[in-house]
Amino acid sequence: MNNSIPLLQDANLKDKVVLVRVDHNVVKKGIIHDPYRIDATIGTLYYIAAKGGKIILMSHVGRPKNKKTGDIEIDDNTSVQPILDYLKTKLHINFQTPEFFTHENDGYLGLETSVNHMIKDLKNNQVDGIYLPNTRWFYGEERADEFGDRFANQLAGLADIFVNDAFGSWQPHASTVGVTKYLPSYAGFLMQKEIKNLDRVFKPKSPFIAVVAGSKFNTKINSLYALLDKADYLVLGGVIYNAYLCAKYNIKIKGVSDEDMETAKKFVKYAEKYPEKLIELPCIIESDTLDGCFEGKYRTHNIHELKEGTELNFVLDVAKESFENEKIKEVFLSANSIFVNAVMGFTPHFNQGTIALDELIDQNKDAVKLYGGGDTMQELKRLLPGLYIVALDSPKYYIFTGGGAVLKAIEQGNVYGLEPVKALQENASKKTI
C-alpha cells in the first residue's frame, strides 16, 4: 500500500461521526441479487463501531437520471431501503434514512435541517447508524460546478471524518472526491484490499492472460490498448469481439454500430504489432433472435471458414468448442496470472462461452485468478454457484467489487490516477484528527 494514502487504521475514531462512502450499488428494481459488495464493506463498518465511531453511510444506486430528459427520478427502484433491510437482517443493527423535499425534476437540491435531528439521535445512541438516500438523487452529486461543491460541503458538515471504501465508484463525484476537500479523509479496508490486489494486475507473474468482453468497443478501447501492451495474451468477447471480427475479416454482424466498427479497425491495426498476443476464439454462435436460445434459430460458425462479405444475424456467444481448442487450452493452463472482466454471451440465455471459460480457468490450479466485479461476478454466481463459493475463499482467486474501476486504473497505468484515490493522496497533507 502506498504510504501517501491515509489509512483508516491511522484515524482516531473515538466519539467521532464518520461519513463512509460505500459502493452498495447492488439493487435492481428494488431487489438485491448479490450482496457481495455490501458484505465486503462490513469489516470497515465493524472496525469504526469498535473504535467508538458513529457511522453515516452513503452510496449511489443505479442510474436515476433520465438519459433523455436529464430529470432525476426518485422512486423505489433506486432506493437504498433494500440495503437497510439487508443490514438489519445481517448485522441486527438499525440504520435510519432521512427524507428530504423533492424539487420537481431536480431530485434533492441538498441536505436539509431534518438530518441534524437524526445525527443528534446517532450521537445519543438512539439510532445505530444513518444511511443517506441514494447520492444520485441529489442534484449536486454528479456536477463539477458550484452545485457539486455545495453538496460536498454539506456532506462534510455532517461528520468529523470521511472514509472512502467505494473502490468501484471511481467517478469524481461530490460524495467520492468533493468531500475530501473539507474533511480528514481515509481509505477503508476494502479500498485498501482492492488497491493491493490491483498490484497483481499491474505486476503480474508471467504468462499473464487478460479476458475482456463488453457491449461497446469504444468504452473499453484505452484499457484494451494498455492490456495488449502489458499482457502476454488478450482474449476478447461479447460485442467487442463481434466488432473485432467484422473489422478484421470484413464480415457483417447485426448489432455492431458504425462507431464500434471504426474503433475496432484502429484496434486491429494496432494489434498487428503483437501477432501472437491476441487469441482469437474460433467458434461463435449466431442467433436469429435476441429473445432466447431456440432450437433451429441458432447455429455455430468457425470464423476461419467465413468468407469476406458474409452477413450474420446476432452473434450472441462464443461456442464451448472454442475453449476445447488445444492451443487455447494450453494458453490458459500454462498461465500464472489471469484477469477476467468478461461475460462471453448475451445474458441470460446464451451461457456456453462463459461457463466454458470459467471452467477452463479453474482447471489451472496454480494461476492467480483476478475477476473484475459487476456482471462478471453476477454471472459466475448464477452459472457456476459452486465455483463462486470456492472463489470467495480461495487465495488463488480475487473478485474485485468494481470491474469498471479496475479497467479505468489499467487504462491510466496505475491506481493512483483514479480521482477518488488521488483525492485521498491530496488529503494526506491535512492534519490528522
Order of alpha helices (4+ residues) and beta strands (2+ residues): beta-beta-beta-alpha-alpha-beta-alpha-beta-alpha-beta-alpha-beta-beta-alpha-beta-alpha-beta-alpha-beta-alpha-beta-beta-beta-beta-beta-alpha-beta-alpha-beta-alpha-alpha-beta-alpha-alpha
